[in-house]
Amino acid sequence: MERNGMGPDVLSRRDMPAGSSAKAVMEACWKALPRQDILPRRGDIDPSLMEEALPHAFILTRVAPGVGRLRLVGQALAGYLGGEMRGMPLSVLFALPSRPALGRWIDCCLDSPGLADLPIRSQPKAFRPGLSGRLLLLPLLDHRNEATQILGGLFLDGPTRRAAAPFTILEDSPARWERIASPPYRAAMALG
């Protein structure tokens, strides 16, 4: 059955393709957030400033080493799995071989802390090629001023289709990692 005249299983025009534009919007909004120490707080996010990225966005909370549970999930992400995802671990979107790497990136993003921008690919399915894209992970402080949350997005470079998961993290392709430097006064305190 066709939806919105775009062919079978396409979510909506709003969800087609996210690519680098929506990812850039999310990253710019995160970088513009006020900082508590070195990281922004989750409560400071204004969704209206990144409408283009919202269908592809999520917020997760780390509940154990390498495990991030989804708290808020955009419509496109729910469509990738084919159902509601709140409360599930982010890893349900990824193939088993990519889950350990995903866990390491979640921990690195929050513990170091830093921005992670990872190459991903969806699995090819009958008569459908796999889609390339990026997974963006941006650390946030929770209400206790602890780095336990991530604003993230999964941005594909082609038409978004239902049940696009599982995804694979392409470990042989370059990932972007930007460690967030401590402000000068924190560095001086650590040395003193």
Short mmCIF file of the C-alpha atoms (twelve columns), coordinates in Angstrom:
data_MODEL
# 
_entry.id   MODEL 
# 
loop_
_atom_site.group_PDB 
_atom_site.id 
_atom_site.type_symbol 
_atom_site.label_atom_id 
_atom_site.label_alt_id 
_atom_site.label_comp_id 
_atom_site.label_asym_id 
_atom_site.label_seq_id 
_atom_site.Cartn_x 
_atom_site.Cartn_y 
_atom_site.Cartn_z 
_atom_site.pdbx_PDB_model_num 
ATOM 1   C CA . MET A 1   0.000  0.000  0.000  1 
ATOM 2   C CA . GLU A 2   1.359  3.420  -0.902 1 
ATOM 3   C CA . ARG A 3   1.637  6.100  1.762  1 
ATOM 4   C CA . ASN A 4   1.688  9.754  0.706  1 
ATOM 5   C CA . GLY A 5   2.387  8.773  -2.922 1 
ATOM 6   C CA . MET A 6   6.007  7.838  -2.101 1 
ATOM 7   C CA . GLY A 7   5.894  4.088  -2.495 1 
ATOM 8   C CA . PRO A 8   5.336  1.312  0.022  1 
ATOM 9   C CA . ASP A 9   6.600  1.568  3.574  1 
ATOM 10  C CA . VAL A 10  7.966  5.131  3.389  1 
ATOM 11  C CA . LEU A 11  7.160  6.824  6.697  1 
ATOM 12  C CA . SER A 12  6.364  10.372 5.525  1 
ATOM 13  C CA . ARG A 13  7.857  13.267 3.600  1 
ATOM 14  C CA . ARG A 14  9.006  14.760 6.901  1 
ATOM 15  C CA . ASP A 15  11.007 11.591 7.563  1 
ATOM 16  C CA . MET A 16  12.696 11.419 4.132  1 
ATOM 17  C CA . PRO A 17  15.986 11.406 4.112  1 
ATOM 18  C CA . ALA A 18  17.536 13.051 7.148  1 
ATOM 19  C CA . GLY A 19  21.136 12.940 6.044  1 
ATOM 20  C CA . SER A 20  23.699 15.525 7.002  1 
ATOM 21  C CA . SER A 21  21.327 18.510 7.147  1 
ATOM 22  C CA . ALA A 22  19.271 17.306 10.124 1 
ATOM 23  C CA . LYS A 23  22.408 15.997 11.838 1 
ATOM 24  C CA . ALA A 24  24.069 19.409 11.475 1 
ATOM 25  C CA . VAL A 25  20.986 21.096 12.968 1 
ATOM 26  C CA . MET A 26  21.067 18.815 16.030 1 
ATOM 27  C CA . GLU A 27  24.795 19.276 16.566 1 
ATOM 28  C CA . ALA A 28  24.579 23.077 16.203 1 
ATOM 29  C CA . CYS A 29  21.694 23.243 18.713 1 
ATOM 30  C CA . TRP A 30  23.645 21.109 21.203 1 
ATOM 31  C CA . LYS A 31  26.769 23.261 20.810 1 
ATOM 32  C CA . ALA A 32  24.696 26.425 21.381 1 
ATOM 33  C CA . LEU A 33  23.182 25.170 24.669 1 
ATOM 34  C CA . PRO A 34  24.302 26.878 27.881 1 
ATOM 35  C CA . ARG A 35  26.962 24.873 29.738 1 
ATOM 36  C CA . GLN A 36  26.972 23.742 33.350 1 
ATOM 37  C CA . ASP A 37  30.686 23.202 33.837 1 
ATOM 38  C CA . ILE A 38  31.616 21.597 30.480 1 
ATOM 39  C CA . LEU A 39  28.351 19.949 29.376 1 
ATOM 40  C CA . PRO A 40  24.854 21.209 28.661 1 
ATOM 41  C CA . ARG A 41  21.872 20.029 30.693 1 
ATOM 42  C CA . ARG A 42  19.021 18.004 29.294 1 
ATOM 43  C CA . GLY A 43  16.533 20.531 30.676 1 
ATOM 44  C CA . ASP A 44  18.004 23.282 28.492 1 
ATOM 45  C CA . ILE A 45  17.106 21.569 25.199 1 
ATOM 46  C CA . ASP A 46  14.497 23.477 23.191 1 
ATOM 47  C CA . PRO A 47  12.975 21.001 20.681 1 
ATOM 48  C CA . SER A 48  11.539 23.848 18.602 1 
ATOM 49  C CA . LEU A 49  15.090 24.826 17.575 1 
ATOM 50  C CA . MET A 50  15.764 21.475 15.918 1 
ATOM 51  C CA . GLU A 51  12.448 20.502 14.351 1 
ATOM 52  C CA . GLU A 52  14.138 19.063 11.261 1 
ATOM 53  C CA . ALA A 53  16.064 16.580 13.421 1 
ATOM 54  C CA . LEU A 54  13.276 15.587 15.863 1 
ATOM 55  C CA . PRO A 55  11.901 12.552 13.948 1 
ATOM 56  C CA . HIS A 56  15.413 11.066 14.041 1 
ATOM 57  C CA . ALA A 57  16.295 12.117 17.602 1 
ATOM 58  C CA . PHE A 58  16.397 10.308 20.919 1 
ATOM 59  C CA . ILE A 59  17.406 10.904 24.506 1 
ATOM 60  C CA . LEU A 60  18.853 7.998  26.424 1 
ATOM 61  C CA . THR A 61  19.948 7.453  30.005 1 
ATOM 62  C CA . ARG A 62  22.869 5.172  30.799 1 
ATOM 63  C CA . VAL A 63  21.566 2.550  33.222 1 
ATOM 64  C CA . ALA A 64  24.655 0.296  33.321 1 
ATOM 65  C CA . PRO A 65  28.101 0.349  31.690 1 
ATOM 66  C CA . GLY A 66  27.563 0.396  27.925 1 
ATOM 67  C CA . VAL A 67  23.762 0.305  28.213 1 
ATOM 68  C CA . GLY A 68  21.603 3.294  27.308 1 
ATOM 69  C CA . ARG A 69  17.839 3.095  27.772 1 
ATOM 70  C CA . LEU A 70  15.712 5.265  25.471 1 
ATOM 71  C CA . ARG A 71  13.591 7.889  27.250 1 
ATOM 72  C CA . LEU A 72  12.365 9.971  24.302 1 
ATOM 73  C CA . VAL A 73  12.225 8.638  20.746 1 
ATOM 74  C CA . GLY A 74  11.453 10.352 17.423 1 
ATOM 75  C CA . GLN A 75  8.875  8.918  15.025 1 
ATOM 76  C CA . ALA A 76  11.415 7.788  12.435 1 
ATOM 77  C CA . LEU A 77  13.331 5.764  15.039 1 
ATOM 78  C CA . ALA A 78  10.163 4.020  16.153 1 
ATOM 79  C CA . GLY A 79  9.511  3.264  12.487 1 
ATOM 80  C CA . TYR A 80  12.975 1.721  12.051 1 
ATOM 81  C CA . LEU A 81  12.023 -0.976 14.528 1 
ATOM 82  C CA . GLY A 82  8.352  -1.038 13.603 1 
ATOM 83  C CA . GLY A 83  6.956  -0.072 17.029 1 
ATOM 84  C CA . GLU A 84  7.248  1.838  20.298 1 
ATOM 85  C CA . MET A 85  10.797 2.040  21.648 1 
ATOM 86  C CA . ARG A 86  10.602 4.069  24.869 1 
ATOM 87  C CA . GLY A 87  12.199 2.151  27.710 1 
ATOM 88  C CA . MET A 88  14.170 -0.131 25.386 1 
ATOM 89  C CA . PRO A 89  17.956 -0.091 25.091 1 
ATOM 90  C CA . LEU A 90  19.365 1.716  22.051 1 
ATOM 91  C CA . SER A 91  21.115 -1.546 21.159 1 
ATOM 92  C CA . VAL A 92  17.825 -3.075 19.912 1 
ATOM 93  C CA . LEU A 93  18.369 -1.059 16.714 1 
ATOM 94  C CA . PHE A 94  21.767 -2.690 16.133 1 
ATOM 95  C CA . ALA A 95  22.925 -6.092 14.918 1 
ATOM 96  C CA . LEU A 96  24.529 -8.289 17.578 1 
ATOM 97  C CA . PRO A 97  28.126 -7.845 16.283 1 
ATOM 98  C CA . SER A 98  27.815 -4.021 16.604 1 
ATOM 99  C CA . ARG A 99  26.409 -3.956 20.134 1 
ATOM 100 C CA . PRO A 100 29.762 -4.130 21.993 1 
ATOM 101 C CA . ALA A 101 31.100 -1.191 19.938 1 
ATOM 102 C CA . LEU A 102 27.894 0.767  20.611 1 
ATOM 103 C CA . GLY A 103 28.330 0.170  24.350 1 
ATOM 104 C CA . ARG A 104 31.937 1.390  24.234 1 
ATOM 105 C CA . TRP A 105 30.892 4.559  22.379 1 
ATOM 106 C CA . ILE A 106 28.102 5.280  24.899 1 
ATOM 107 C CA . ASP A 107 30.595 4.968  27.767 1 
ATOM 108 C CA . CYS A 108 33.248 7.012  25.975 1 
ATOM 109 C CA . CYS A 109 30.735 9.764  25.142 1 
ATOM 110 C CA . LEU A 110 29.734 10.134 28.804 1 
ATOM 111 C CA . ASP A 111 32.979 9.327  30.620 1 
ATOM 112 C CA . SER A 112 35.514 11.270 28.539 1 
ATOM 113 C CA . PRO A 113 33.137 13.225 27.677 1 
ATOM 114 C CA . GLY A 114 32.832 13.971 23.972 1 
ATOM 115 C CA . LEU A 115 30.846 14.061 20.766 1 
ATOM 116 C CA . ALA A 116 30.738 10.832 18.754 1 
ATOM 117 C CA . ASP A 117 29.644 10.725 15.104 1 
ATOM 118 C CA . LEU A 118 29.655 7.124  13.867 1 
ATOM 119 C CA . PRO A 119 29.146 5.651  10.385 1 
ATOM 120 C CA . ILE A 120 26.295 3.134  10.229 1 
ATOM 121 C CA . ARG A 121 24.537 1.029  7.617  1 
ATOM 122 C CA . SER A 122 21.186 -0.719 7.581  1 
ATOM 123 C CA . GLN A 123 21.023 -4.341 6.522  1 
ATOM 124 C CA . PRO A 124 19.907 -4.969 2.929  1 
ATOM 125 C CA . LYS A 125 16.516 -6.652 2.629  1 
ATOM 126 C CA . ALA A 126 14.706 -8.314 -0.252 1 
ATOM 127 C CA . PHE A 127 14.633 -5.864 -3.172 1 
ATOM 128 C CA . ARG A 128 15.973 -3.062 -0.934 1 
ATOM 129 C CA . PRO A 129 19.607 -2.045 -0.656 1 
ATOM 130 C CA . GLY A 130 21.077 -1.163 2.713  1 
ATOM 131 C CA . LEU A 131 21.154 2.533  3.633  1 
ATOM 132 C CA . SER A 132 24.198 4.411  4.906  1 
ATOM 133 C CA . GLY A 133 23.975 7.021  7.614  1 
ATOM 134 C CA . ARG A 134 25.401 8.392  10.842 1 
ATOM 135 C CA . LEU A 135 24.730 7.894  14.549 1 
ATOM 136 C CA . LEU A 136 25.335 11.098 16.526 1 
ATOM 137 C CA . LEU A 137 25.882 10.920 20.320 1 
ATOM 138 C CA . LEU A 138 26.015 14.159 22.358 1 
ATOM 139 C CA . PRO A 139 26.534 14.001 26.167 1 
ATOM 140 C CA . LEU A 140 24.215 15.784 28.593 1 
ATOM 141 C CA . LEU A 141 24.033 16.402 32.333 1 
ATOM 142 C CA . ASP A 142 21.026 15.095 34.228 1 
ATOM 143 C CA . HIS A 143 19.176 16.952 37.015 1 
ATOM 144 C CA . ARG A 144 21.958 15.958 39.488 1 
ATOM 145 C CA . ASN A 145 24.632 17.494 37.204 1 
ATOM 146 C CA . GLU A 146 26.000 14.053 36.307 1 
ATOM 147 C CA . ALA A 147 26.836 12.977 32.751 1 
ATOM 148 C CA . THR A 148 24.332 10.131 32.409 1 
ATOM 149 C CA . GLN A 149 22.276 11.189 29.390 1 
ATOM 150 C CA . ILE A 150 22.821 11.478 25.666 1 
ATOM 151 C CA . LEU A 151 21.009 13.505 23.043 1 
ATOM 152 C CA . GLY A 152 21.386 11.480 19.891 1 
ATOM 153 C CA . GLY A 153 20.156 10.988 16.406 1 
ATOM 154 C CA . LEU A 154 20.194 8.300  13.752 1 
ATOM 155 C CA . PHE A 155 20.350 9.941  10.331 1 
ATOM 156 C CA . LEU A 156 20.066 7.921  7.112  1 
ATOM 157 C CA . ASP A 157 21.117 9.173  3.686  1 
ATOM 158 C CA . GLY A 158 18.206 7.599  1.813  1 
ATOM 159 C CA . PRO A 159 14.426 7.287  2.080  1 
ATOM 160 C CA . THR A 160 13.448 6.206  5.569  1 
ATOM 161 C CA . ARG A 161 11.527 2.944  5.541  1 
ATOM 162 C CA . ARG A 162 9.774  0.982  8.211  1 
ATOM 163 C CA . ALA A 163 11.760 -1.790 9.849  1 
ATOM 164 C CA . ALA A 164 15.128 -0.549 8.528  1 
ATOM 165 C CA . ALA A 165 16.871 -2.028 11.596 1 
ATOM 166 C CA . PRO A 166 19.140 -3.736 12.424 1 
ATOM 167 C CA . PHE A 167 21.983 -1.315 11.845 1 
ATOM 168 C CA . THR A 168 25.703 -2.008 11.826 1 
ATOM 169 C CA . ILE A 169 28.414 0.343  13.079 1 
ATOM 170 C CA . LEU A 170 31.004 0.444  10.304 1 
ATOM 171 C CA . GLU A 171 34.222 0.009  12.243 1 
ATOM 172 C CA . ASP A 172 36.346 0.128  9.076  1 
ATOM 173 C CA . SER A 173 35.016 3.621  8.203  1 
ATOM 174 C CA . PRO A 174 36.122 6.806  9.959  1 
ATOM 175 C CA . ALA A 175 34.260 7.869  13.075 1 
ATOM 176 C CA . ARG A 176 34.431 11.460 14.320 1 
ATOM 177 C CA . TRP A 177 35.314 11.937 17.975 1 
ATOM 178 C CA . GLU A 178 35.590 15.358 19.611 1 
ATOM 179 C CA . ARG A 179 36.620 15.232 23.238 1 
ATOM 180 C CA . ILE A 180 35.260 18.133 25.245 1 
ATOM 181 C CA . ALA A 181 38.099 19.962 26.944 1 
ATOM 182 C CA . SER A 182 37.812 20.950 30.573 1 
ATOM 183 C CA . PRO A 183 37.711 24.698 31.204 1 
ATOM 184 C CA . PRO A 184 41.080 26.171 32.295 1 
ATOM 185 C CA . TYR A 185 40.048 26.464 35.976 1 
ATOM 186 C CA . ARG A 186 39.234 22.719 36.143 1 
ATOM 187 C CA . ALA A 187 42.541 21.792 34.550 1 
ATOM 188 C CA . ALA A 188 44.386 23.988 37.074 1 
ATOM 189 C CA . MET A 189 42.476 22.403 39.980 1 
ATOM 190 C CA . ALA A 190 43.382 18.913 38.750 1 
ATOM 191 C CA . LEU A 191 47.096 19.850 38.598 1 
ATOM 192 C CA . GLY A 192 47.079 21.623 41.967 1 
# 
